[in-house]
Amino acid sequence: MNEPLFPQEDALNERTLTVDDASSILNLHPKTVCRYIREGKIRAVRCGRNYRIRRQWLIDFLEANQSSVENQ
């Protein structure tokens, strides 16, 4: 009976990260994170002049890079 009113409610409440948040997590310079976004390596949406990155998108990036490092 505690089902969300809208099925996509959890996705709407998912926290988004800024470039600065992502750069802290990845231990990269914010300009590097922006470059990765422009190159399509990290998925993000543009909000005005800024980017927003969903947590899951950052996890996807980390998993993709982890598997590429393991394959070398």
C-alpha positions, 0 to 999 in steps of 0.5 A: 500500500506504500506504492508511489503515486507515480511509477517514475516518482523514484526517478524524479527524486533521484539526486543529481550531481554537479560537475564539481560533485563528480570531479570530487568523486572521480578525483579529477579536475572539473575541466576534465569532467566537462571534457568527458561530458562533451566527448560523451564518456559521461552522460549529462544534461545541460541546465542553463550553463551548467551540467547535471549528472545522475548518480546512475550515469556516474556509476555507469561511467565508473563501471565502463572504465573499470571493465576497460582497465581490467581488459588491458 
